[in-house]
Amino acid sequence: MKPSPSPFTTTPLAWTRSKPPLLRFLNACHADFAPEDSGAVADYIPELSKADPDHFGISLATLDGHVYEVGDTQVPFTIQSMSKPFVFALALDTLGAARVESVIGVEPSGDPFNSIRLNAENHPFNPMVNAGAIACSGLIHEAKGDAAFEYIRQALGRFAGRELDVDDAVYASESATGDRNRAIGYLLRTNGVIKDNVAAVLEVYFRQCAILVTARDIAVMAATLANRGINPLTGEQVMSAYAISRTLSVMTSSGMYDYAGEWIYRIGIPAKSGVGGGILAALPARLGLGSYSPRLDKHGNSVRGIKVCEALSAHYDLHMLNRSDDARNSIIADYDIGSSPSRRVRRAQEQNILAPHHQEVRVIELVGTLSFSNVDYVSRQLAAKPRPQLVIFDLRRVTAMTRAGARLLAEEFRELAAHHVTVILSGIRRSSPDWKMLAEWTEGLTNIRNYYLLDAAIEWAEDQVVYRYGGAIDFFEATELSEQSLLAGLTAEELTDLASLVSIRTYQTGEKIISAGDAATSLFFLRSGAVHVTLPDGVRLATLTAGMPFGEMALLEPQRSADVLADMAATAYEIPLRDFERFRKQHPRAGERIMRNLAQLLADRLIMANAKLDLLTSG
């Protein structure tokens, strides 16, 4: 009888054709909302009325640069008012916040986007309504003159990650029917908000609204806003973090015009719409969404686009004020070097110093985002135990650092310096943006050290403890066979007989002594210097100093399982395995003692490995 296939089996083709859950959700949204035919295509700009009302595209861009696309995501349409947040950010970076904020407010107007009304100071209410957007174009024109539009077009292209074109027909149509915007322009000129020629400023504004984008483009542009101004596809820092945060603030309060309050209450994602049918939504530190469907509601927002945003926010609970980050999850491990020392095998005299002073080195391994609340929690956990002499912050699992978190962390470093505590940072490179951000507030501090590898940081900290308590570390001091840990307990006669079998080998810095995969034919006892043991993939297992054996697994395995390289000039006693076996037969008591020592050495390594594992799994 032919066996029936397992219900858990699947074909490779089915696996490769499977879709991520988020893409499945976007597909479902497209299918659910495509039949929606309420609303009407904008016709106050005649050229816009030519849009196909059935076009519908959804795109979502993640901050790691992946872009999901469903439906008509490659259909070009004009950006219209969705250009406003980007030009506002550009104005902030070009002219400075003080100049921009002196003529444009940031309060919601409660009026339609094209209202001919200014605030009590005779300034536009905010940069998202037409008056504020025209004022922004005027500021750019004031700074760049005839090059203003090209300056804007290139900036929007950097947000999208590609060159953007202009729909000349829409531009001409918009210019021909733009009397209401001209009225706004002259009102701004009358009140000193626009200083240049109104007609020239409006030509810039009309052209920027006629820039062509796709749903994919605006998803990437939104993701750039969500990513603090860094385009997730190109990696370019398009605008400053200051400009981006202020732009998102105004999008939150005013991006959807007289529907803005309802929008932020129900959907909770900063967004901007355009009468061309697009909606972009930027959820900070999460994603960018772009949709295109030209049927508009009474507020001038895409009917289907709003439904997509509502569904996404509700289904995944993405309201930006409904965050569940817990600062207590920022510490993955907290220990001293007594429970997890470095991989360097220490001599007895060093161990005798480190054992009673292990609490002098505190290691805190951090994970996730270092935000203001997370760093505050870390500082309180550090203060809850006795003051160490050295504290290591391991940042290799930190995915992001906010400016508030970086500043609070730097202030913690200053507090530690006042108490003569040395700070060691591991898992962070000096070339990284996070290091540069920390450096803004740590200038002049002399208590900070940096080692990229955590093990190297712990090893350096152990050295400092040894030095501070009167010890010395001399890598070049030669040790005798009698000082070798694997040979402990042998008699003088046994050691003399063993010494007759050894040869002293000399190695230069970086020289490979043992190669993984080679036949195991010798034992080694490090006489001076230091060597390290690594797996073939480069993972360092241990650093050994004088008095330590290496290659000792030859007593159990016929083949080398790791590489051994000299960290510095080193010498070692080498004993051929065949001679060692003959020695064991001649001195059975010594042979048994050596094997007991080897068993103890392996047990110690296993205990240490388990201790490290416990630190990471103890909750």
C-alpha positions as CSV (number, residue, x, y, z in Angstrom):
1,M,0.0,0.0,0.0
2,K,1.4,3.4,-1.0
3,P,2.0,5.6,2.1
4,S,0.0,8.8,2.2
5,P,2.1,12.0,2.2
6,S,2.7,13.7,5.5
7,P,0.4,16.6,6.2
8,F,3.5,18.6,7.2
9,T,5.3,18.2,3.9
10,T,5.4,21.0,1.3
11,T,7.1,21.4,-2.1
12,P,10.0,23.7,-2.6
13,L,8.0,25.5,-5.3
14,A,5.1,26.2,-2.9
15,W,7.6,27.5,-0.3
16,T,9.3,29.9,-2.7
17,R,5.8,31.1,-3.9
18,S,4.6,31.7,-0.4
19,K,3.9,35.4,0.6
20,P,4.8,37.2,3.8
21,P,1.8,37.9,6.0
22,L,2.0,41.7,5.5
23,L,1.9,41.3,1.7
24,R,-1.1,39.0,2.1
25,F,-2.8,41.6,4.2
26,L,-2.2,44.4,1.6
27,N,-3.5,42.1,-1.1
28,A,-6.7,41.6,1.0
29,C,-7.0,45.3,1.5
30,H,-6.7,45.9,-2.3
31,A,-9.3,43.2,-3.0
32,D,-11.7,44.5,-0.3
33,F,-11.5,48.2,-1.2
34,A,-11.2,48.1,-5.0
35,P,-15.0,47.8,-5.5
36,E,-15.5,51.0,-3.4
37,D,-16.7,53.6,-6.0
38,S,-17.8,56.5,-3.7
39,G,-16.1,59.9,-4.1
40,A,-15.1,61.8,-7.2
41,V,-12.0,62.6,-9.2
42,A,-10.8,66.2,-8.6
43,D,-11.8,68.5,-11.5
44,Y,-11.1,72.0,-10.3
45,I,-7.8,71.5,-12.0
46,P,-9.1,70.3,-15.4
47,E,-6.1,68.0,-16.2
48,L,-6.6,66.0,-13.0
49,S,-10.1,65.0,-14.1
50,K,-8.5,62.8,-16.7
51,A,-7.3,60.3,-14.1
52,D,-8.7,56.8,-14.3
53,P,-11.0,56.4,-11.2
54,D,-10.4,52.7,-11.2
55,H,-6.6,53.0,-10.6
56,F,-5.7,51.7,-7.1
57,G,-2.2,50.9,-5.8
58,I,-0.8,50.2,-2.3
59,S,2.8,50.2,-1.4
60,L,4.6,49.9,2.0
61,A,8.3,50.5,2.6
62,T,10.1,49.1,5.6
63,L,13.0,50.8,7.3
64,D,15.4,48.1,6.1
65,G,14.6,48.9,2.5
66,H,12.0,46.3,1.5
67,V,9.1,47.6,-0.5
68,Y,5.8,45.8,-0.8
69,E,3.6,46.6,-3.8
70,V,0.0,45.7,-4.7
71,G,-2.1,46.9,-7.6
72,D,-1.3,50.0,-9.7
73,T,1.9,51.0,-7.8
74,Q,3.8,52.0,-11.0
75,V,1.1,54.4,-12.3
76,P,2.5,58.0,-12.2
77,F,0.3,60.8,-10.8
78,T,1.1,64.3,-9.6
79,I,2.3,64.7,-6.0
80,Q,0.1,67.8,-5.4
81,S,-0.1,68.7,-1.7
82,M,2.0,65.7,-0.6
83,S,4.9,67.9,-1.7
84,K,4.2,70.2,1.3
85,P,5.9,68.3,4.1
86,F,9.0,67.7,2.1
87,V,9.4,71.4,1.0
88,F,8.8,72.4,4.6
89,A,11.6,70.2,5.8
90,L,13.8,71.5,3.0
91,A,13.0,75.1,4.0
92,L,14.0,74.3,7.7
93,D,17.3,72.9,6.6
94,T,18.0,75.6,4.0
95,L,17.0,78.7,5.8
96,G,17.1,77.6,9.4
97,A,14.2,77.0,11.8
98,A,14.2,80.6,13.1
99,R,13.6,82.1,9.7
100,V,10.9,79.6,8.7
101,E,9.1,79.8,12.0
102,S,9.1,83.6,12.0
103,V,6.6,83.6,9.0
104,I,4.8,80.2,9.2
105,G,2.8,78.9,12.1
106,V,2.3,75.4,13.2
107,E,-1.3,75.4,14.5
108,P,-4.2,73.5,12.8
109,S,-6.5,75.8,10.9
110,G,-9.7,73.7,11.0
111,D,-10.3,75.1,7.4
112,P,-10.1,73.5,4.0
113,F,-6.7,73.3,2.5
114,N,-7.2,76.2,0.1
115,S,-8.7,78.7,2.6
116,I,-7.8,82.3,2.0
117,R,-7.3,83.1,5.7
118,L,-4.3,83.8,7.9
119,N,-3.8,83.6,11.7
120,A,-3.9,86.4,14.2
121,E,-0.3,87.4,13.3
122,N,-1.2,87.5,9.6
123,H,0.9,84.4,8.9
124,P,-0.2,81.0,7.5
125,F,-1.6,78.7,10.1
126,N,0.8,75.9,9.1
127,P,2.8,74.6,6.2
128,M,0.3,72.0,5.2
129,V,-2.4,74.4,4.0
130,N,-1.9,76.2,0.6
131,A,-1.0,79.5,2.3
132,G,1.8,77.9,4.3
133,A,3.0,75.8,1.4
134,I,3.2,78.9,-0.9
135,A,5.1,80.7,1.9
136,C,7.6,77.7,2.0
137,S,8.1,77.9,-1.8
138,G,8.6,81.7,-1.4
139,L,11.3,81.1,1.2
140,I,13.1,78.7,-1.1
141,H,12.8,81.2,-3.9
142,E,14.2,83.9,-1.7
143,A,17.2,81.7,-1.0
144,K,17.8,80.1,-4.4
145,G,16.2,82.5,-7.0
146,D,15.6,81.0,-10.4
147,A,17.1,77.7,-9.3
148,A,14.4,77.3,-6.6
149,F,12.2,74.7,-8.4
150,E,15.1,72.6,-9.5
151,Y,16.4,72.7,-5.9
152,I,13.0,71.4,-4.7
153,R,12.7,68.7,-7.5
154,Q,16.2,67.3,-6.6
155,A,15.3,67.2,-2.9
156,L,12.1,65.3,-3.5
157,G,14.0,62.9,-5.7
158,R,16.4,62.2,-2.8
159,F,13.4,61.4,-0.7
160,A,12.1,59.0,-3.4
161,G,15.5,57.6,-4.2
162,R,15.3,58.4,-7.9
163,E,15.0,61.3,-10.3
164,L,11.4,62.7,-10.5
165,D,9.9,64.3,-13.6
166,V,7.2,66.9,-14.0
167,D,3.8,66.6,-15.7
168,D,3.8,69.7,-17.9
169,A,0.2,69.4,-18.8
170,V,-0.9,69.4,-15.2
171,Y,1.4,72.2,-14.4
172,A,-0.1,74.3,-17.2
173,S,-3.6,73.4,-16.1
174,E,-2.9,74.3,-12.5
175,S,-1.3,77.6,-13.5
176,A,-4.2,78.5,-15.8
177,T,-6.8,77.8,-13.0
178,G,-4.7,78.9,-10.0
179,D,-6.4,82.3,-9.3
180,R,-7.3,81.2,-5.7
181,N,-3.7,80.5,-5.0
182,R,-2.7,83.8,-6.6
183,A,-5.1,85.5,-4.2
184,I,-3.3,83.7,-1.3
185,G,0.0,84.7,-2.7
186,Y,-0.8,88.4,-2.9
187,L,-2.3,88.2,0.6
188,L,1.0,86.8,1.8
189,R,2.9,89.5,-0.1
190,T,0.8,92.2,1.5
191,N,1.6,90.9,5.0
192,G,5.3,90.6,4.3
193,V,5.4,86.8,4.3
194,I,6.5,86.7,0.6
195,K,9.2,89.2,-0.3
196,D,9.8,88.1,-3.9
197,N,7.7,88.4,-7.0
198,V,4.4,86.6,-6.4
199,A,4.1,85.3,-9.9
200,A,7.6,83.7,-9.8
201,V,6.9,82.1,-6.4
202,L,3.6,80.7,-7.6
203,E,5.3,79.2,-10.7
204,V,7.6,77.3,-8.3
205,Y,4.6,76.2,-6.3
206,F,2.6,75.0,-9.3
207,R,5.6,73.1,-10.7
208,Q,6.3,71.3,-7.4
209,C,2.7,70.2,-7.2
210,A,3.0,68.8,-10.7
211,I,6.0,66.5,-9.9
212,L,5.2,62.9,-10.9
213,V,5.4,60.1,-8.4
214,T,4.0,56.6,-8.0
215,A,2.5,54.8,-5.0
216,R,5.9,53.1,-4.5
217,D,7.7,56.5,-4.6
218,I,5.5,58.0,-1.9
219,A,5.9,54.9,0.3
220,V,9.7,55.3,0.1
221,M,9.4,59.0,0.8
222,A,7.2,58.3,3.8
223,A,9.7,55.7,5.0
224,T,12.4,58.3,4.8
225,L,10.4,60.5,7.1
226,A,9.8,57.6,9.4
227,N,13.6,56.8,9.3
228,R,14.7,60.2,10.7
229,G,15.5,61.5,7.2
230,I,17.6,58.5,6.0
231,N,16.3,57.0,2.8
232,P,16.1,53.2,3.5
233,L,16.9,52.3,-0.1
234,T,19.9,54.6,-0.7
235,G,21.1,55.1,2.8
236,E,21.4,58.9,2.2
237,Q,20.6,61.3,5.0
238,V,18.3,63.4,3.0
239,M,17.3,66.0,5.7
240,S,18.3,66.6,9.3
241,A,16.6,64.8,12.1
242,Y,15.5,68.1,13.4
243,A,13.7,69.0,10.2
244,I,12.1,65.6,10.0
245,S,10.8,65.6,13.6
246,R,9.2,69.0,13.1
247,T,7.7,68.0,9.8
248,L,6.1,64.9,11.3
249,S,4.7,67.0,14.1
250,V,2.9,69.3,11.7
251,M,1.7,66.3,9.6
252,T,0.3,64.9,12.8
253,S,-1.8,68.0,13.7
254,S,-2.5,69.4,10.2
255,G,-1.6,66.9,7.4
256,M,-5.2,65.9,6.7
257,Y,-6.6,69.4,6.8
258,D,-10.1,69.7,8.4
259,Y,-10.1,65.9,8.9
260,A,-6.8,66.0,10.8
261,G,-8.3,65.6,14.3
262,E,-10.5,62.6,13.3
263,W,-7.5,61.1,11.5
264,I,-5.0,61.2,14.4
265,Y,-7.7,60.0,16.8
266,R,-8.7,57.0,14.8
267,I,-5.6,56.1,12.7
268,G,-2.8,57.7,14.7
269,I,-0.2,57.9,11.9
270,P,1.3,61.2,10.6
271,A,0.0,61.5,7.1
272,K,-0.4,63.8,4.1
273,S,-2.9,63.6,1.2
274,G,-3.0,65.2,-2.3
275,V,-5.9,65.9,-4.6
276,G,-4.1,63.8,-7.2
277,G,-5.3,60.8,-5.2
278,G,-2.3,59.9,-3.2
279,I,-1.9,59.5,0.6
280,L,1.4,58.9,2.3
281,A,1.7,57.9,6.0
282,A,4.9,57.8,8.0
283,L,4.9,55.8,11.2
284,P,8.1,56.9,13.0
285,A,10.7,54.1,13.4
286,R,8.4,51.6,11.7
287,L,7.3,52.1,8.1
288,G,6.1,54.3,5.2
289,L,2.8,53.7,3.4
290,G,1.8,55.1,0.0
291,S,-1.5,54.6,-1.7
292,Y,-3.0,55.9,-5.0
293,S,-6.7,56.1,-5.9
294,P,-8.0,59.3,-7.4
295,R,-11.6,59.2,-6.0
296,L,-11.7,61.8,-3.3
297,D,-14.1,62.5,-0.4
298,K,-15.5,65.9,0.6
299,H,-12.2,66.7,2.4
300,G,-10.1,66.1,-0.7
301,N,-8.7,62.8,0.6
302,S,-8.6,59.5,-1.3
303,V,-11.5,57.4,-0.3
304,R,-9.7,54.1,-0.8
305,G,-6.5,55.4,0.6
306,I,-8.1,56.3,3.9
307,K,-9.7,52.9,4.1
308,V,-6.2,51.3,3.6
309,C,-4.7,53.4,6.4
310,E,-7.6,52.7,8.7
311,A,-7.4,48.9,8.1
312,L,-3.6,48.8,8.5
313,S,-3.7,50.8,11.8
314,A,-6.6,48.8,13.2
315,H,-5.4,45.4,12.2
316,Y,-1.9,45.8,13.5
317,D,-2.7,48.3,16.3
318,L,-0.2,50.8,14.8
319,H,-1.6,54.0,16.5
320,M,1.6,55.9,17.3
321,L,0.4,56.7,20.9
322,N,-0.3,53.0,21.6
323,R,3.3,51.9,22.3
324,S,4.2,48.9,24.5
325,D,8.0,49.3,24.8
326,D,9.2,48.2,28.2
327,A,12.4,49.7,29.5
328,R,13.0,46.5,31.6
329,N,13.6,44.6,28.4
330,S,16.7,46.7,27.5
331,I,19.1,44.6,29.7
332,I,19.7,41.1,28.4
333,A,22.4,40.2,30.9
334,D,23.9,41.9,34.0
335,Y,26.9,40.2,35.7
336,D,30.4,40.5,37.0
337,I,33.5,38.7,35.9
338,G,33.2,36.1,38.6
339,S,30.4,34.5,36.7
340,S,31.7,35.2,33.2
341,P,35.4,36.0,32.8
342,S,37.2,36.6,29.6
343,R,38.3,33.7,27.4
344,R,41.9,34.4,28.4
345,V,43.2,31.6,30.6
346,R,44.9,33.3,33.6
347,R,48.0,32.2,35.5
348,A,47.5,31.2,39.1
349,Q,48.8,34.4,40.6
350,E,46.4,36.4,38.4
351,Q,43.5,34.2,39.3
352,N,44.3,34.7,43.0
353,I,43.9,38.4,42.6
354,L,40.8,38.3,40.4
355,A,38.9,35.8,42.5
356,P,38.2,38.0,45.5
357,H,37.8,41.2,43.4
358,H,35.5,39.9,40.6
359,Q,32.7,42.3,41.7
360,E,35.0,45.2,40.6
361,V,34.1,44.7,37.0
362,R,30.4,44.9,36.1
363,V,29.1,43.9,32.6
364,I,25.8,45.1,31.3
365,E,24.7,43.7,28.0
366,L,22.0,45.9,26.3
367,V,19.5,45.1,23.6
368,G,17.0,46.9,21.3
369,T,16.6,50.7,21.2
370,L,18.4,52.8,23.8
371,S,15.7,55.4,24.4
372,F,15.4,57.9,27.2
373,S,13.4,55.6,29.5
374,N,15.6,52.6,28.7
375,V,18.8,54.4,29.7
376,D,17.2,55.7,32.8
377,Y,16.3,52.2,33.8
378,V,19.9,51.0,33.1
379,S,21.4,53.7,35.2
380,R,19.1,52.8,38.1
381,Q,20.0,49.1,37.8
382,L,23.7,50.0,37.9
383,A,23.3,52.1,41.0
384,A,21.3,49.4,42.8
385,K,24.5,47.3,43.4
386,P,27.8,48.3,45.0
387,R,30.0,50.7,42.9
388,P,32.4,48.8,40.6
389,Q,35.8,50.1,39.5
390,L,35.0,49.3,35.9
391,V,31.7,48.9,34.0
392,I,31.3,47.5,30.5
393,F,28.3,48.4,28.4
394,D,28.0,45.9,25.6
395,L,26.0,47.5,22.7
396,R,26.3,44.8,20.0
397,R,22.6,44.0,20.2
398,V,21.5,47.6,20.3
399,T,19.6,48.3,17.1
400,A,19.1,52.1,17.6
401,M,19.9,54.9,19.9
402,T,17.7,58.0,20.3
403,R,19.3,61.4,20.9
404,A,17.6,61.6,24.2
405,G,18.9,58.2,25.1
406,A,22.4,59.1,23.9
407,R,22.5,62.3,25.9
408,L,21.3,60.6,29.1
409,L,23.9,57.8,28.6
410,A,26.6,60.4,28.2
411,E,25.4,62.1,31.4
412,E,25.6,58.7,33.1
413,F,29.3,58.4,31.9
414,R,30.0,61.8,33.5
415,E,28.4,60.7,36.8
416,L,30.5,57.5,36.7
417,A,33.6,59.6,36.1
418,A,32.9,61.7,39.2
419,H,33.0,58.4,41.1
420,H,36.2,57.3,39.4
421,V,34.5,54.5,37.5
422,T,36.0,53.5,34.2
423,V,33.5,53.0,31.4
424,I,34.2,50.5,28.6
425,L,32.0,50.3,25.5
426,S,31.9,47.2,23.4
427,G,30.0,46.3,20.3
428,I,30.1,49.8,18.8
429,R,32.5,51.2,16.2
430,R,33.9,54.7,16.5
431,S,32.8,55.3,12.9
432,S,29.2,54.6,13.6
433,P,26.5,57.3,13.9
434,D,25.7,56.2,17.4
435,W,29.3,56.8,18.5
436,K,29.4,60.2,16.9
437,M,26.1,61.1,18.6
438,L,27.6,60.0,22.0
439,A,30.7,62.0,21.3
440,E,28.7,65.2,21.2
441,W,28.2,65.0,24.9
442,T,31.3,63.1,26.1
443,E,34.0,65.5,24.9
444,G,36.7,65.8,27.6
445,L,35.8,62.6,29.5
446,T,38.9,60.5,30.1
447,N,37.2,57.5,31.7
448,I,35.9,56.0,28.5
449,R,37.5,53.0,26.7
450,N,36.3,51.2,23.6
451,Y,36.8,47.6,22.5
452,Y,34.6,46.2,19.7
453,L,34.7,42.7,21.0
454,L,33.1,42.1,24.4
455,D,35.7,39.5,25.3
456,A,38.5,41.9,24.6
457,A,36.8,44.5,26.8
458,I,36.5,42.0,29.7
459,E,40.1,40.9,29.3
460,W,41.3,44.5,29.5
461,A,39.2,45.1,32.5
462,E,40.6,42.0,34.2
463,D,44.1,43.3,33.5
464,Q,43.3,46.6,35.3
465,V,42.1,44.7,38.3
466,V,45.3,42.7,38.4
467,Y,47.4,45.8,38.1
468,R,45.4,47.8,40.7
469,Y,45.8,45.0,43.3
470,G,49.6,44.7,43.0
471,G,49.8,42.0,40.3
472,A,52.0,42.0,37.2
473,I,51.4,40.5,33.8
474,D,54.6,39.7,32.0
475,F,53.9,37.9,28.7
476,F,57.6,37.4,28.1
477,E,58.5,35.8,31.3
478,A,59.3,32.1,30.6
479,T,57.7,29.4,32.6
480,E,59.0,25.9,33.3
481,L,57.3,22.6,32.8
482,S,56.7,22.4,36.5
483,E,54.5,25.5,36.3
484,Q,52.2,24.0,33.6
485,S,48.7,23.4,34.8
486,L,48.2,20.2,32.8
487,L,51.3,18.7,34.5
488,A,50.3,19.7,38.1
489,G,51.1,16.9,40.6
490,L,53.9,15.3,38.7
491,T,57.1,14.4,40.7
492,A,60.5,16.0,40.0
493,E,61.7,12.7,38.4
494,E,58.6,12.5,36.2
495,L,59.1,16.1,35.0
496,T,62.8,15.5,34.3
497,D,62.0,12.5,32.1
498,L,59.3,14.5,30.3
499,A,61.6,17.4,29.8
500,S,64.0,15.1,27.9
501,L,61.3,14.6,25.2
502,V,60.5,18.3,24.5
503,S,61.7,20.7,22.0
504,I,61.4,24.5,22.4
505,R,59.6,26.2,19.5
506,T,59.6,29.9,18.7
507,Y,56.7,31.7,16.9
508,Q,56.3,35.2,15.5
509,T,53.3,37.4,16.0
510,G,50.4,36.2,13.8
511,E,52.0,32.9,12.9
512,K,49.7,29.9,12.7
513,I,50.9,27.1,15.0
514,I,48.0,24.6,14.6
515,S,45.5,24.4,11.7
516,A,42.1,22.9,12.0
517,G,41.8,19.6,10.1
518,D,45.5,18.6,10.4
519,A,46.5,15.4,12.1
520,A,47.0,15.8,15.8
521,T,50.7,14.7,16.3
522,S,52.0,16.9,19.2
523,L,51.1,18.5,22.5
524,F,52.2,22.0,23.3
525,F,52.9,23.8,26.6
526,L,53.1,27.6,26.3
527,R,56.4,28.8,27.7
528,S,56.1,32.6,27.0
529,G,54.0,35.0,25.1
530,A,50.3,34.5,24.3
531,V,48.3,32.6,21.7
532,H,44.6,32.4,20.8
533,V,42.4,29.5,19.8
534,T,39.8,30.0,17.1
535,L,37.3,28.0,15.2
536,P,37.7,27.8,11.4
537,D,34.9,30.5,11.1
538,G,37.0,32.9,13.1
539,V,35.2,32.7,16.5
540,R,37.8,33.1,19.2
541,L,37.5,30.4,21.9
542,A,40.3,31.3,24.2
543,T,43.4,33.4,24.8
544,L,46.2,31.5,26.4
545,T,49.3,32.8,28.3
546,A,52.4,31.1,29.6
547,G,51.8,28.1,31.7
548,M,48.8,26.9,29.6
549,P,48.6,23.8,27.3
550,F,47.3,23.9,23.8
551,G,46.7,21.2,21.3
552,E,45.9,19.0,24.3
553,M,42.8,17.6,22.6
554,A,45.3,15.4,20.7
555,L,45.0,13.1,23.7
556,L,41.3,12.5,22.8
557,E,41.0,13.3,19.1
558,P,43.1,12.3,16.1
559,Q,42.4,15.5,14.2
560,R,42.8,19.2,15.1
561,S,39.4,20.9,15.6
562,A,40.6,24.6,15.9
563,D,43.4,26.9,14.8
564,V,46.0,28.3,17.2
565,L,47.8,31.5,16.3
566,A,50.4,33.6,18.1
567,D,49.1,36.9,19.5
568,M,52.7,38.0,20.0
569,A,56.2,36.5,19.9
570,A,55.8,33.2,21.8
571,T,57.7,30.1,22.7
572,A,56.3,26.7,23.5
573,Y,57.4,23.3,24.6
574,E,56.4,20.7,22.0
575,I,56.2,17.0,22.7
576,P,55.4,14.5,19.9
577,L,52.4,12.5,20.7
578,R,54.1,9.2,20.2
579,D,56.9,10.2,22.7
580,F,54.2,11.3,25.1
581,E,52.4,7.9,24.9
582,R,55.7,6.2,25.6
583,F,56.2,8.4,28.6
584,R,52.7,7.5,29.9
585,K,53.5,3.8,29.6
586,Q,56.7,4.3,31.5
587,H,55.0,6.4,34.2
588,P,51.4,5.2,34.5
589,R,50.8,7.3,37.7
590,A,51.9,10.4,35.8
591,G,49.8,9.5,32.8
592,E,46.7,9.1,35.0
593,R,47.4,12.4,36.8
594,I,47.7,14.2,33.4
595,M,44.4,12.8,32.3
596,R,42.7,13.8,35.5
597,N,44.1,17.3,35.0
598,L,42.7,17.3,31.4
599,A,39.3,16.2,32.7
600,Q,39.3,19.0,35.2
601,L,40.3,21.5,32.5
602,L,37.5,20.4,30.3
603,A,35.0,20.4,33.1
604,D,36.0,24.0,34.0
605,R,35.4,25.0,30.4
606,L,32.0,23.4,30.4
607,I,31.0,25.1,33.6
608,M,32.1,28.4,32.2
609,A,30.1,27.9,29.0
610,N,27.0,26.9,31.0
611,A,27.4,30.0,33.2
612,K,27.5,32.2,30.1
613,L,24.4,30.5,28.7
614,D,22.6,30.9,32.0
615,L,23.3,34.7,31.9
616,L,21.5,35.0,28.6
617,T,18.6,32.7,29.5
618,S,17.9,33.7,33.1
619,G,15.2,36.2,32.1
